[in-house]
Amino acid sequence: MEKASSNLSIGIDFGYPFRLHQVAFEAPMCEAMRRERVFLSGDYSSSAEFFVTIAVFSFLYSLVATVVYIFYLNKYRENSQRPLIDFVVTVVFSFMWLVSSSAWAKALSDVKVATDPDEVQLLIPACKDPTNKCGSVHGPRWSGLNTSVVFGFLNFVLWAGNIWFVFKETSWHMGGSRLAGSAPDKQAGTFDQQPYNQGSFDHSGSYSTQGSFDQPSEYSQVGGPTSYSNQM
């Protein structure tokens, strides 16, 4: 009622970890120039903190892995268990990036709804009076938070693509490569050990399958017609 002496502007500050139910602001009341304390609704801290935790641990692991790859690569390859551990950790981080990014994207969508100026006005009793007009000067800026979601999914793509390069260092890939390389050699050796035999006729007129490819066949008749027999 006393618009000239009343501060009708309301500023609401909120941020990480987005426990909105703990964010309060002062809203003017229409009676006796009093102000009341109003709280937002919602708690989205679990998804936000999970996303940040995965980001911090993956960053630290990337630093350690970079130092090992550059300065201790020989020791890294000496023990076959180290590449396997690296492979498992990379797979786990890839999965965690996908889960945390998806969870944070959903939480950010809910934060946008909870902090929408139209929704906030419903929490203020003075705005429910039809004689009062409530409106928003400007809404929250989401560019930084939207960028965090995009980078979260890009990290998933990066870590998932790195799985193949880590897998090439494991004994699983090296063992499979050796088996694949030895299979053609064994087949070639098998073919070389099987000579090609061609049947030939002996002097007595009988047919024999134990002839050599380089030896010429001979034909002869002794007294009567030639007989043929297979000797296996």
Backbone as a chain_set.jsonl record, in Angstrom:
{"seq": "MEKASSNLSIGIDFGYPFRLHQVAFEAPMCEAMRRERVFLSGDYSSSAEFFVTIAVFSFLYSLVATVVYIFYLNKYRENSQRPLIDFVVTVVFSFMWLVSSSAWAKALSDVKVATDPDEVQLLIPACKDPTNKCGSVHGPRWSGLNTSVVFGFLNFVLWAGNIWFVFKETSWHMGGSRLAGSAPDKQAGTFDQQPYNQGSFDHSGSYSTQGSFDQPSEYSQVGGPTSYSNQM", "coords": {"N": [[0.819, -1.201, 0.0], [2.036, 1.171, 0.612], [3.745, 2.154, -1.646], [5.665, 4.011, -2.324], [7.495, 4.119, -0.238], [8.308, 1.533, 0.03], [10.392, -1.275, -0.588], [10.162, -3.012, -3.304], [11.547, -4.766, -4.832], [12.937, -7.981, -5.349], [15.604, -10.01, -4.806], [17.108, -13.09, -5.542], [19.524, -15.296, -4.654], [21.182, -18.164, -5.609], [23.022, -21.259, -5.82], [25.652, -23.73, -6.413], [25.678, -26.189, -3.841], [23.042, -26.428, -4.782], [20.934, -26.724, -2.913], [18.013, -25.948, -2.703], [15.924, -25.732, -0.916], [17.036, -24.59, 1.253], [17.521, -22.031, 0.539], [16.641, -18.77, 1.037], [14.585, -15.821, 0.873], [13.613, -12.395, 1.283], [10.329, -11.308, 1.229], [7.976, -8.785, 0.495], [5.124, -7.895, 2.493], [1.65, -7.194, 2.453], [0.456, -6.179, 4.651], [0.863, -3.868, 7.175], [3.416, -3.056, 6.459], [5.265, -5.11, 6.648], [7.733, -7.75, 6.265], [8.242, -10.984, 4.983], [9.831, -14.185, 5.351], [10.72, -16.314, 2.825], [11.102, -19.536, 1.442], [12.742, -21.364, -1.146], [11.916, -24.342, -3.059], [12.931, -27.771, -3.13], [15.706, -30.069, -3.457], [18.666, -30.593, -4.876], [21.186, -31.418, -4.534], [22.514, -33.892, -4.421], [22.834, -34.973, -7.032], [24.335, -32.903, -8.203], [26.675, -32.822, -6.581], [27.616, -35.416, -6.975], [28.27, -35.333, -9.691], [30.338, -33.407, -9.666], [32.175, -34.705, -8.019], [32.944, -36.979, -9.552], [34.157, -35.611, -11.631], [36.364, -34.403, -10.342], [37.878, -36.617, -9.355], [38.413, -38.021, -11.733], [39.949, -36.142, -13.032], [42.225, -36.036, -11.349], [43.126, -38.682, -11.615], [43.739, -38.677, -14.323], [45.936, -36.945, -14.367], [47.826, -38.445, -12.892], [48.023, -40.721, -14.558], [49.061, -39.546, -16.862], [51.633, -38.756, -16.039], [52.726, -41.297, -15.539], [52.625, -42.481, -18.111], [54.429, -40.882, -19.5], [56.916, -40.775, -18.07], [57.321, -43.254, -16.835], [56.874, -45.41, -18.55], [58.1, -47.815, -19.355], [58.252, -49.309, -16.964], [55.568, -49.477, -16.55], [54.768, -51.251, -18.544], [56.134, -53.516, -17.864], [54.884, -55.096, -15.914], [52.107, -57.086, -16.305], [49.735, -56.709, -14.969], [49.323, -54.019, -14.424], [48.509, -52.591, -16.856], [46.014, -53.87, -17.068], [44.666, -53.023, -14.767], [44.585, -50.295, -15.311], [42.95, -50.373, -17.56], [40.498, -51.339, -16.481], [39.876, -49.272, -14.667], [39.56, -47.144, -16.452], [37.285, -47.978, -17.888], [35.411, -47.929, -15.806], [35.389, -45.194, -15.093], [34.429, -44.13, -17.491], [31.808, -45.138, -17.551], [30.86, -43.936, -15.194], [31.003, -41.234, -15.885], [28.993, -41.1, -17.808], [26.705, -41.752, -16.277], [26.745, -39.782, -14.212], [26.641, -37.395, -15.705], [24.165, -37.643, -16.97], [22.494, -37.699, -14.72], [23.024, -35.17, -13.64], [22.145, -33.523, -15.722], [19.38, -34.017, -15.651], [18.829, -33.064, -13.04], [19.535, -30.37, -13.338], [17.575, -29.541, -15.104], [15.34, -29.742, -13.421], [16.048, -27.823, -11.525], [15.863, -25.495, -13.038], [13.113, -25.376, -13.415], [12.219, -25.094, -10.762], [13.248, -22.63, -10.049], [12.111, -20.873, -11.757], [10.771, -17.697, -12.54], [7.96, -17.4, -12.604], [7.136, -19.591, -11.105], [8.309, -19.015, -8.653], [6.919, -16.749, -7.875], [4.526, -17.828, -7.089], [5.065, -18.668, -4.551], [5.038, -16.455, -2.979], [2.998, -14.781, -0.795], [1.885, -12.194, -1.182], [1.771, -11.953, -3.916], [-0.321, -13.507, -4.574], [-2.564, -12.048, -4.173], [-5.056, -10.592, -6.049], [-5.086, -7.86, -6.521], [-2.508, -7.032, -6.583], [0.344, -6.808, -8.678], [2.707, -8.911, -9.893], [5.859, -9.408, -11.303], [8.709, -10.47, -13.291], [11.984, -9.135, -13.393], [14.384, -10.014, -14.56], [15.471, -13.289, -15.538], [17.195, -16.257, -14.243], [20.639, -16.862, -15.198], [21.733, -19.3, -17.312], [23.845, -20.196, -18.812], [26.448, -21.017, -17.996], [25.913, -23.341, -16.452], [24.618, -24.945, -18.329], [26.731, -25.357, -20.063], [28.348, -26.965, -18.47], [26.972, -29.385, -18.449], [27.192, -30.138, -21.137], [29.986, -30.458, -21.364], [30.237, -32.562, -19.606], [29.109, -34.791, -20.974], [30.83, -34.775, -23.15], [33.179, -35.52, -21.898], [32.521, -38.147, -21.267], [32.467, -39.272, -23.859], [35.159, -38.929, -24.529], [36.534, -40.479, -22.58], [35.391, -42.986, -23.096], [36.282, -43.431, -25.711], [38.972, -43.689, -25.165], [39.177, -46.181, -24.089], [39.782, -48.183, -25.969], [42.475, -47.66, -26.646], [43.759, -48.113, -24.236], [43.111, -50.766, -23.891], [44.664, -51.983, -25.861], [47.124, -52.161, -24.664], [46.934, -54.184, -22.859], [47.302, -57.621, -21.721], [45.348, -59.22, -22.765], [44.696, -58.26, -25.353], [47.228, -58.451, -26.582], [47.738, -61.202, -26.373], [45.675, -62.236, -27.988], [46.472, -61.173, -30.451], [48.86, -62.546, -30.941], [47.92, -65.158, -31.196], [46.306, -64.899, -33.445], [48.249, -64.293, -35.337], [49.805, -66.623, -35.42], [48.151, -68.599, -36.432], [47.848, -68.58, -39.391], [50.481, -69.42, -40.061], [50.593, -72.02, -39.104], [48.7, -73.278, -40.749], [49.916, -73.005, -43.254], [52.163, -74.607, -42.892], [50.939, -77.095, -42.664], [49.891, -77.604, -45.218], [52.255, -77.807, -46.668], [53.307, -80.184, -45.839], [51.888, -82.183, -47.012], [52.287, -84.019, -49.696], [51.556, -84.124, -53.196], [50.183, -86.869, -54.635], [50.243, -89.079, -57.392], [48.776, -91.586, -59.267], [50.419, -94.446, -60.831], [51.399, -96.77, -63.39], [52.761, -99.965, -62.911], [55.402, -102.307, -63.964], [54.255, -104.757, -64.151], [51.75, -104.326, -64.989], [49.833, -103.624, -63.155], [47.906, -101.227, -61.319], [49.028, -98.574, -59.361], [48.736, -96.431, -56.532], [50.763, -95.151, -55.288], [52.563, -93.419, -56.61], [54.973, -91.064, -57.853], [54.82, -87.607, -58.603], [56.705, -86.647, -60.343], [57.722, -88.894, -61.639], [57.603, -90.751, -64.629], [54.873, -92.563, -66.041], [54.65, -96.02, -67.01], [53.781, -98.371, -69.533], [52.972, -101.724, -70.187], [52.623, -105.008, -71.585], [52.331, -108.331, -70.659], [52.16, -111.279, -71.974], [49.275, -111.507, -71.734], [46.078, -109.817, -71.475], [46.141, -106.632, -69.905], [45.747, -106.183, -66.392], [44.01, -104.314, -63.876], [44.416, -102.967, -60.686], [43.684, -101.521, -57.533], [45.813, -100.366, -55.158], [45.645, -99.579, -51.929]], "CA": [[0.0, 0.0, 0.0], [2.957, 2.313, 0.644], [4.707, 1.834, -2.693], [6.74, 4.997, -2.374], [8.475, 3.835, 0.808], [8.527, 0.088, 0.101], [11.33, -1.863, -1.542], [9.408, -4.116, -3.889], [12.423, -5.646, -5.604], [13.346, -9.198, -4.643], [16.73, -10.693, -5.435], [17.301, -14.445, -5.007], [20.818, -15.862, -5.035], [21.317, -19.605, -5.35], [24.131, -21.859, -6.564], [26.09, -25.055, -5.98], [25.219, -27.469, -4.406], [21.632, -26.349, -5.183], [19.956, -27.084, -1.882], [17.103, -24.812, -2.838], [15.05, -25.615, 0.247], [17.736, -23.774, 2.234], [17.67, -20.683, -0.016], [15.526, -17.937, 1.496], [14.579, -14.422, 0.456], [12.634, -11.564, 1.961], [9.244, -10.862, 0.358], [7.122, -7.791, 1.186], [3.738, -8.234, 2.794], [0.74, -6.057, 2.249], [-0.068, -5.703, 5.923], [1.714, -3.198, 8.157], [4.774, -2.863, 5.961], [6.137, -6.189, 7.146], [8.334, -8.635, 5.263], [8.284, -12.381, 5.414], [10.935, -14.995, 4.837], [10.188, -17.357, 1.955], [12.119, -20.501, 1.002], [12.498, -22.099, -2.383], [11.608, -25.761, -2.848], [13.744, -28.73, -3.873], [17.087, -30.343, -3.062], [19.306, -31.261, -6.005], [22.608, -31.454, -4.197], [23.116, -35.213, -4.631], [23.275, -35.087, -8.432], [25.393, -31.925, -8.455], [27.897, -33.247, -5.901], [28.089, -36.625, -7.647], [28.897, -34.891, -10.936], [31.603, -32.735, -9.345], [33.099, -35.71, -7.467], [33.495, -37.738, -10.674], [35.053, -34.719, -12.373], [37.602, -34.198, -9.586], [38.664, -37.857, -9.316], [38.901, -38.323, -13.078], [41.04, -35.197, -13.31], [43.406, -36.486, -10.617], [43.619, -39.917, -12.231], [44.348, -38.31, -15.609], [47.266, -36.402, -14.084], [48.709, -39.558, -12.522], [48.252, -41.549, -15.742], [49.933, -38.815, -17.772], [52.996, -38.864, -15.516], [53.182, -42.677, -15.742], [52.84, -42.718, -19.54], [55.574, -40.116, -20.007], [58.172, -41.022, -17.377], [57.456, -44.626, -16.335], [56.18, -46.298, -19.491], [58.732, -49.14, -19.342], [57.788, -50.009, -15.775], [54.135, -49.716, -16.753], [54.594, -52.42, -19.409], [56.812, -54.693, -17.312], [53.904, -55.902, -15.186], [50.866, -57.171, -17.094], [48.583, -56.323, -14.158], [49.12, -52.57, -14.447], [47.585, -52.221, -17.933], [44.665, -54.37, -16.783], [44.067, -52.102, -13.791], [44.309, -49.058, -16.05], [41.793, -50.635, -18.427], [39.288, -51.422, -15.655], [39.583, -47.929, -14.15], [39.056, -46.338, -17.569], [35.903, -48.394, -18.146], [34.576, -47.457, -14.698], [35.231, -43.747, -15.226], [33.55, -43.869, -18.641], [30.432, -45.387, -17.109], [30.498, -42.926, -14.203], [30.755, -39.969, -16.584], [27.667, -41.177, -18.435], [25.674, -41.716, -15.234], [26.742, -38.481, -13.53], [26.187, -36.357, -16.631], [22.718, -37.798, -17.138], [21.841, -37.281, -13.482], [23.14, -33.719, -13.497], [21.271, -32.902, -16.717], [18.01, -34.081, -15.117], [18.738, -32.162, -11.895], [19.548, -28.996, -13.821], [16.235, -29.262, -15.636], [14.447, -29.508, -12.281], [16.425, -26.538, -10.928], [15.294, -24.441, -13.88], [11.676, -25.287, -13.137], [12.007, -24.606, -9.397], [13.654, -21.224, -9.938], [11.429, -20.055, -12.753], [10.112, -16.574, -11.86], [6.531, -17.65, -12.439], [6.971, -20.528, -9.996], [8.696, -18.34, -7.413], [5.839, -15.834, -7.502], [3.469, -18.584, -6.409], [5.455, -18.84, -3.151], [4.902, -15.171, -2.282], [1.564, -14.531, -0.528], [1.424, -10.927, -1.729], [1.501, -12.107, -5.343], [-1.592, -14.212, -4.742], [-3.621, -11.05, -4.113], [-5.299, -10.128, -7.43], [-4.862, -6.416, -6.666], [-1.072, -6.807, -6.762], [0.917, -7.311, -9.921], [4.08, -9.389, -9.71], [6.542, -9.761, -12.553], [10.152, -10.688, -13.164], [12.857, -8.197, -14.099], [15.185, -10.905, -15.407], [15.563, -14.648, -15.009], [18.556, -16.754, -13.983], [21.516, -17.1, -16.333], [22.001, -20.743, -17.307], [24.871, -20.552, -19.793], [27.53, -21.773, -17.37], [25.452, -24.67, -16.056], [24.392, -25.712, -19.56], [28.046, -25.761, -20.562], [28.85, -28.076, -17.648], [26.333, -30.621, -18.917], [27.797, -30.489, -22.427], [31.322, -30.972, -21.106], [30.108, -33.863, -18.969], [28.933, -35.816, -22.001], [32.067, -34.834, -23.933], [34.124, -36.336, -21.118], [32.145, -39.549, -21.461], [32.943, -39.684, -25.183], [36.616, -38.98, -24.47], [36.963, -41.643, -21.798], [34.968, -44.202, -23.801], [37.213, -43.632, -26.814], [40.285, -44.064, -24.634], [39.153, -47.592, -23.685], [40.462, -48.984, -26.983], [43.921, -47.463, -26.569], [44.235, -48.789, -23.029], [42.956, -52.206, -24.121], [45.773, -52.452, -26.685], [48.282, -52.381, -23.804], [46.681, -55.308, -21.953], [47.695, -58.955, -22.189], [44.242, -59.795, -23.535], [44.861, -57.887, -26.761], [48.485, -58.988, -27.091], [47.569, -62.638, -26.547], [44.84, -62.467, -29.164], [47.246, -60.852, -31.65], [49.808, -63.627, -31.19], [47.176, -66.314, -31.697], [45.874, -64.616, -34.811], [49.402, -64.333, -36.217], [50.344, -67.977, -35.539], [47.213, -69.478, -37.134], [48.22, -68.765, -40.806], [51.724, -70.17, -40.176], [50.289, -73.437, -38.909], [48.003, -73.764, -41.93], [50.887, -73.118, -44.333], [52.972, -75.788, -42.631], [50.139, -78.299, -42.91], [49.805, -77.819, -46.655], [53.567, -78.185, -47.186], [53.641, -81.538, -45.435], [51.041, -83.131, -47.716], [52.664, -84.031, -51.115], [50.528, -84.532, -54.151], [50.494, -88.199, -55.187], [49.526, -89.441, -58.598], [48.919, -93.017, -59.552], [51.245, -94.853, -61.98], [51.323, -98.181, -63.746], [54.046, -100.663, -62.794], [55.785, -103.146, -65.108], [53.407, -105.945, -64.236], [50.444, -103.963, -65.517], [48.906, -103.268, -62.065], [47.808, -99.771, -61.052], [49.473, -98.24, -58.004], [48.491, -95.034, -56.158], [51.949, -94.625, -54.622], [53.471, -92.897, -57.615], [55.456, -89.702, -57.666], [54.361, -86.702, -59.661], [57.801, -86.433, -61.286], [58.108, -90.134, -62.298], [56.693, -91.074, -65.746], [54.161, -93.847, -66.004], [55.04, -96.964, -68.06], [52.74, -99.326, -69.936], [53.541, -102.965, -70.771], [51.755, -106.183, -71.594], [53.09, -109.579, -70.546], [51.406, -112.495, -72.285], [47.813, -111.38, -71.818], [45.557, -108.464, -71.257], [46.583, -105.963, -68.668], [44.749, -106.093, -65.31], [44.144, -103.121, -63.069], [44.017, -103.12, -59.28], [44.011, -100.375, -56.673], [46.517, -100.673, -53.918], [45.453, -98.463, -51.002]], "C": [[0.854, 1.252, 0.0], [4.064, 2.058, -0.385], [5.885, 2.801, -2.71], [7.84, 4.674, -1.378], [8.794, 2.354, 0.929], [9.527, -0.342, -0.976], [10.681, -3.124, -2.108], [10.277, -5.061, -4.712], [12.886, -6.81, -4.742], [14.473, -9.838, -5.435], [16.978, -12.032, -4.757], [18.622, -14.977, -5.55], [20.858, -17.34, -4.66], [22.448, -20.138, -6.224], [24.453, -23.239, -6.025], [26.151, -25.118, -4.463], [23.715, -27.538, -4.679], [20.697, -27.026, -4.178], [18.944, -25.932, -1.792], [16.195, -24.652, -1.628], [15.719, -24.836, 1.384], [17.951, -22.336, 1.761], [16.435, -19.879, 0.35], [15.676, -16.522, 0.964], [13.461, -13.7, 1.189], [11.608, -11.046, 0.952], [8.368, -9.873, 1.119], [5.717, -8.33, 1.394], [2.874, -6.974, 2.68], [0.236, -5.463, 3.561], [1.054, -5.1, 6.761], [3.168, -3.125, 7.739], [5.744, -3.922, 6.475], [6.683, -6.996, 5.971], [8.392, -10.046, 5.837], [9.41, -13.119, 4.71], [10.344, -16.179, 4.076], [11.343, -18.231, 1.475], [11.71, -21.098, -0.344], [12.257, -23.569, -2.059], [12.531, -26.626, -3.696], [15.149, -28.855, -3.336], [17.725, -31.176, -4.168], [20.813, -31.382, -5.785], [23.259, -32.799, -4.52], [23.64, -35.355, -6.057], [24.416, -34.13, -8.729], [26.715, -32.351, -7.817], [28.466, -34.517, -6.523], [28.823, -36.271, -8.938], [30.26, -34.256, -10.671], [32.626, -33.737, -8.806], [33.737, -36.529, -8.576], [34.479, -36.881, -11.46], [36.394, -34.559, -11.66], [38.474, -35.457, -9.614], [39.191, -38.238, -10.699], [40.032, -37.386, -13.472], [42.33, -35.63, -12.61], [43.988, -37.756, -11.234], [44.283, -39.629, -13.576], [45.746, -37.74, -15.41], [48.255, -37.511, -13.746], [49.038, -40.417, -13.743], [49.181, -40.854, -16.733], [51.393, -38.892, -17.328], [53.555, -40.262, -15.754], [53.487, -42.932, -17.207], [54.102, -42.028, -20.056], [56.89, -40.577, -19.385], [58.375, -42.477, -16.965], [56.769, -45.624, -17.261], [56.777, -47.701, -19.492], [58.289, -49.954, -18.13], [56.293, -50.333, -15.874], [53.899, -50.986, -17.563], [55.276, -53.669, -18.871], [55.832, -55.642, -16.645], [52.595, -55.901, -15.957], [49.633, -56.75, -16.301], [48.311, -54.82, -14.224], [48.266, -52.118, -15.623], [46.162, -52.708, -17.703], [43.948, -53.462, -15.787], [43.697, -50.783, -14.469], [43.076, -49.221, -16.935], [40.493, -50.653, -17.63], [38.892, -50.036, -15.134], [39.03, -47.031, -15.25], [37.616, -46.692, -17.899], [34.968, -47.865, -17.059], [34.338, -45.948, -14.812], [34.333, -43.386, -16.415], [32.089, -44.054, -18.255], [29.973, -44.328, -16.115], [30.241, -41.557, -14.843], [29.381, -39.977, -17.234], [26.564, -41.045, -17.398], [25.598, -40.331, -14.589], [26.265, -37.355, -14.439], [24.682, -36.431, -16.859], [21.966, -37.334, -15.894], [21.884, -35.767, -13.311], [22.262, -32.983, -14.516], [19.816, -32.902, -16.249], [17.845, -33.127, -13.936], [18.725, -30.704, -12.337], [18.199, -28.607, -14.417], [15.242, -28.981, -14.51], [14.769, -28.182, -11.58], [15.842, -25.379, -11.731], [13.797, -24.263, -13.618], [11.435, -24.672, -11.765], [12.338, -23.131, -9.243], [13.043, -20.35, -11.027], [10.665, -18.925, -12.06], [8.611, -16.778, -11.666], [6.253, -18.612, -11.289], [7.304, -19.87, -8.667], [7.587, -17.394, -6.95], [4.698, -16.553, -6.793], [3.784, -18.815, -4.937], [5.243, -17.578, -2.332], [3.417, -14.889, -2.04], [1.052, -13.226, -1.142], [1.09, -11.041, -3.211], [0.187, -12.851, -5.596], [-2.792, -13.263, -4.665], [-3.859, -10.501, -5.52], [-5.08, -8.642, -7.621], [-3.395, -6.074, -6.86], [-0.603, -7.433, -8.078], [2.38, -7.648, -9.692], [4.652, -9.787, -11.072], [8.029, -9.894, -12.312], [10.91, -9.664, -13.98], [13.766, -8.96, -15.057], [15.255, -12.261, -14.722], [16.998, -15.066, -14.758], [19.33, -16.939, -15.286], [22.017, -18.547, -16.265], [23.168, -21.135, -18.207], [25.994, -21.397, -19.183], [27.118, -23.184, -16.989], [25.151, -25.539, -17.276], [25.71, -26.201, -20.153], [28.614, -26.93, -19.767], [28.235, -29.403, -18.075], [26.954, -31.086, -20.231], [29.185, -31.078, -22.224], [31.281, -32.322, -20.391], [29.957, -34.981, -19.982], [30.144, -35.9, -22.928], [33.142, -35.631, -23.204], [33.793, -37.815, -21.239], [32.647, -40.06, -22.808], [34.459, -39.836, -25.183], [37.109, -40.214, -23.734], [36.56, -42.946, -22.487], [35.879, -44.479, -24.998], [38.589, -44.069, -26.358], [40.336, -45.531, -24.206], [39.937, -48.449, -24.676], [41.98, -48.86, -26.875], [44.506, -48.114, -25.318], [44.149, -50.302, -23.201], [44.105, -52.767, -24.96], [47.019, -52.728, -25.862], [48.118, -53.604, -22.905], [47.154, -56.616, -22.571], [46.591, -59.624, -22.99], [44.406, -59.498, -25.019], [46.146, -58.471, -27.341], [48.407, -60.489, -27.297], [46.738, -62.976, -27.757], [45.583, -62.175, -30.45], [48.242, -61.958, -31.977], [49.106, -64.863, -31.728], [46.737, -66.101, -33.132], [47.041, -64.679, -35.786], [49.959, -65.73, -36.41], [49.432, -68.906, -36.308], [47.563, -69.626, -38.613], [49.498, -69.56, -40.985], [51.478, -71.658, -40.024], [49.6, -74.019, -40.131], [48.965, -73.939, -43.094], [51.772, -74.336, -44.141], [52.227, -77.069, -42.902], [50.059, -78.601, -44.396], [51.147, -78.268, -47.223], [53.901, -79.628, -46.877], [52.807, -82.584, -46.155], [51.392, -83.119, -49.199], [51.52, -84.53, -51.964], [50.961, -85.828, -54.81], [49.638, -88.476, -56.41], [49.799, -90.904, -58.92], [49.765, -93.277, -60.792], [51.074, -96.345, -62.221], [52.695, -98.814, -63.585], [54.255, -101.592, -63.987], [54.874, -104.349, -65.245], [52.01, -105.632, -64.721], [49.441, -103.603, -64.447], [49.004, -101.775, -61.787], [48.167, -99.508, -59.607], [49.234, -96.761, -57.758], [49.682, -94.402, -55.496], [52.973, -94.158, -55.645], [53.903, -91.489, -57.274], [55.028, -88.854, -58.846], [55.433, -86.539, -60.739], [58.193, -87.705, -62.052], [57.135, -90.463, -63.423], [56.075, -92.439, -65.578], [54.582, -94.713, -67.189], [53.918, -97.95, -68.314], [53.43, -100.554, -70.543], [52.516, -104.068, -70.678], [52.619, -107.42, -71.573], [52.134, -110.717, -70.789], [49.934, -112.277, -72.495], [47.356, -109.969, -71.598], [45.985, -107.92, -69.904], [45.445, -105.899, -67.679], [45.057, -104.87, -64.443], [43.683, -103.421, -61.646], [44.479, -101.917, -58.505], [44.684, -100.872, -55.413], [46.428, -99.485, -53.003], [46.458, -98.613, -49.866]], "O": [[0.454, 2.281, -0.545], [5.202, 1.775, -0.01], [6.994, 2.417, -3.083], [9.011, 4.936, -1.653], [9.496, 1.959, 1.86], [9.512, 0.15, -2.104], [10.661, -4.17, -1.46], [9.778, -6.057, -5.235], [13.186, -6.645, -3.56], [14.304, -10.168, -6.608], [17.05, -12.103, -3.53], [18.807, -15.091, -6.762], [20.594, -17.706, -3.515], [22.79, -19.539, -7.244], [23.668, -23.844, -5.295], [26.639, -24.173, -3.842], [23.173, -28.638, -4.795], [19.803, -27.789, -4.543], [19.028, -25.07, -0.917], [15.74, -23.545, -1.343], [15.064, -24.463, 2.357], [18.499, -21.516, 2.497], [15.314, -20.261, 0.013], [16.781, -16.085, 0.644], [12.496, -14.31, 1.65], [11.966, -10.426, -0.049], [8.051, -10.11, 2.285], [5.196, -9.106, 0.592], [3.357, -5.848, 2.803], [-0.341, -4.376, 3.577], [2.068, -5.749, 7.02], [4.059, -3.131, 8.588], [6.918, -3.634, 6.707], [6.173, -6.934, 4.853], [8.571, -10.24, 7.039], [9.87, -12.732, 3.635], [9.561, -16.952, 4.628], [12.42, -17.734, 1.145], [10.532, -21.305, -0.637], [12.383, -23.985, -0.907], [12.872, -26.274, -4.825], [15.723, -27.893, -2.826], [17.359, -32.334, -4.369], [21.596, -31.438, -6.732], [24.441, -32.84, -4.861], [24.766, -35.808, -6.264], [25.364, -34.492, -9.426], [27.766, -32.249, -8.45], [29.685, -34.673, -6.59], [29.872, -36.84, -9.24], [31.227, -34.541, -11.377], [33.815, -33.628, -9.106], [34.947, -36.757, -8.554], [35.517, -37.372, -11.905], [37.444, -34.579, -12.302], [39.675, -35.371, -9.868], [40.314, -38.73, -10.813], [40.966, -37.789, -14.166], [43.404, -35.594, -13.209], [45.206, -37.887, -11.358], [45.276, -40.264, -13.927], [46.647, -38.022, -16.201], [49.38, -37.523, -14.244], [50.191, -40.797, -13.945], [50.002, -41.51, -17.376], [52.286, -39.074, -18.156], [54.719, -40.41, -16.126], [54.509, -43.541, -17.521], [54.767, -42.543, -20.955], [57.879, -40.752, -20.097], [59.516, -42.894, -16.764], [56.151, -46.58, -16.794], [56.042, -48.681, -19.618], [57.987, -51.141, -18.249], [55.827, -51.341, -15.344], [52.945, -51.719, -17.305], [55.028, -54.769, -19.365], [55.939, -56.858, -16.797], [52.034, -54.841, -16.234], [48.592, -56.462, -16.891], [47.161, -54.401, -14.091], [47.356, -51.315, -15.417], [45.206, -52.04, -18.096], [42.763, -53.169, -15.947], [42.625, -50.229, -14.226], [42.256, -48.309, -17.043], [39.5, -50.056, -18.046], [37.716, -49.672, -15.157], [38.122, -46.237, -15.0], [36.806, -45.803, -18.163], [33.864, -47.407, -17.354], [33.21, -45.483, -14.645], [33.561, -42.43, -16.339], [31.239, -43.229, -18.591], [28.833, -43.87, -16.178], [29.368, -40.813, -14.397], [28.679, -38.966, -17.212], [25.596, -40.314, -17.608], [24.511, -39.774, -14.438], [25.558, -36.454, -13.987], [24.007, -35.405, -16.931], [20.937, -36.665, -15.992], [20.903, -35.155, -12.889], [21.698, -31.934, -14.203], [19.103, -31.914, -16.424], [16.824, -32.447, -13.837], [17.99, -29.891, -11.776], [17.741, -27.476, -14.251], [14.402, -28.089, -14.628], [13.866, -27.499, -11.097], [15.381, -24.392, -11.157], [13.285, -23.144, -13.602], [10.554, -23.826, -11.609], [11.762, -22.453, -8.392], [13.438, -19.194, -11.185], [9.972, -19.18, -11.076], [8.06, -16.36, -10.648], [5.256, -18.469, -10.582], [6.648, -20.14, -7.66], [7.349, -17.262, -5.75], [3.985, -15.953, -5.989], [2.887, -19.124, -4.152], [5.267, -17.633, -1.102], [2.655, -14.769, -2.999], [-0.097, -13.162, -1.578], [0.229, -10.318, -3.713], [-0.346, -12.821, -6.705], [-3.903, -13.63, -5.046], [-2.923, -9.984, -6.129], [-4.904, -8.187, -8.751], [-3.064, -4.956, -7.255], [-1.116, -8.465, -8.51], [3.186, -6.785, -9.343], [3.979, -10.429, -11.879], [8.546, -9.487, -11.271], [10.538, -9.355, -15.112], [13.9, -8.592, -16.224], [15.119, -12.372, -13.503], [17.923, -14.303, -15.036], [18.739, -17.148, -16.345], [22.642, -18.957, -15.287], [23.448, -22.326, -18.345], [26.436, -22.376, -19.785], [27.886, -24.127, -17.181], [25.404, -26.744, -17.255], [25.796, -27.313, -20.675], [29.289, -27.792, -20.329], [28.909, -30.433, -18.063], [27.212, -32.275, -20.419], [29.528, -32.086, -22.842], [32.191, -33.135, -20.552], [30.612, -36.016, -19.86], [30.457, -36.976, -23.437], [33.926, -36.34, -23.834], [34.697, -38.648, -21.306], [33.193, -41.161, -22.889], [34.985, -40.777, -25.778], [38.0, -40.914, -24.213], [37.32, -43.914, -22.461], [36.211, -45.632, -25.269], [39.299, -44.753, -27.096], [41.42, -46.07, -23.983], [40.677, -49.344, -24.268], [42.691, -49.856, -27.0], [45.632, -48.61, -25.347], [45.01, -51.036, -22.715], [44.481, -53.925, -24.778], [47.897, -53.463, -26.316], [49.077, -54.018, -22.253], [47.377, -56.707, -23.778], [46.865, -60.503, -23.807], [44.267, -60.396, -25.85], [46.149, -58.938, -28.48], [48.94, -61.009, -28.278], [47.062, -63.914, -28.487], [45.36, -62.854, -31.452], [48.451, -62.281, -33.147], [49.628, -65.543, -32.611], [46.79, -67.024, -33.945], [46.86, -65.073, -36.938], [50.535, -66.014, -37.46], [49.901, -69.93, -36.804], [47.576, -70.765, -39.081], [49.617, -70.308, -41.955], [52.08, -72.468, -40.728], [49.891, -75.152, -40.515], [48.856, -74.907, -43.847], [52.102, -75.025, -45.107], [52.834, -78.049, -43.334], [50.154, -79.764, -44.788], [51.172, -79.045, -48.178], [54.702, -80.239, -47.584], [53.005, -83.778, -45.926], [50.853, -82.285, -49.928], [50.64, -85.258, -51.504], [51.998, -85.875, -55.471], [48.453, -88.143, -56.446], [50.935, -91.373, -58.843], [49.829, -92.443, -61.696], [50.646, -97.082, -61.333], [53.689, -98.27, -64.065], [53.424, -101.666, -64.892], [54.734, -104.904, -66.336], [51.174, -106.526, -64.857], [48.293, -103.299, -64.773], [50.044, -101.15, -61.993], [47.644, -100.175, -58.714], [49.485, -95.928, -58.629], [49.634, -93.218, -55.162], [54.152, -94.492, -55.528], [53.251, -90.806, -56.484], [54.893, -89.352, -59.963], [55.115, -86.319, -61.908], [58.932, -87.61, -63.032], [55.927, -90.455, -63.188], [56.691, -93.355, -65.034], [54.845, -94.185, -68.269], [53.189, -98.318, -67.393], [54.369, -100.416, -71.326], [51.65, -104.063, -69.803], [53.542, -107.55, -72.377], [51.37, -111.085, -69.897], [49.385, -112.865, -73.427], [48.16, -109.039, -71.543], [46.159, -108.646, -68.925], [44.309, -105.601, -68.049], [46.208, -104.457, -64.303], [42.655, -104.069, -61.448], [45.538, -101.354, -58.782], [44.145, -101.718, -54.699], [47.069, -98.465, -53.261], [46.488, -97.785, -48.955]]}, "num_chains": 1, "name": "protein.A"}
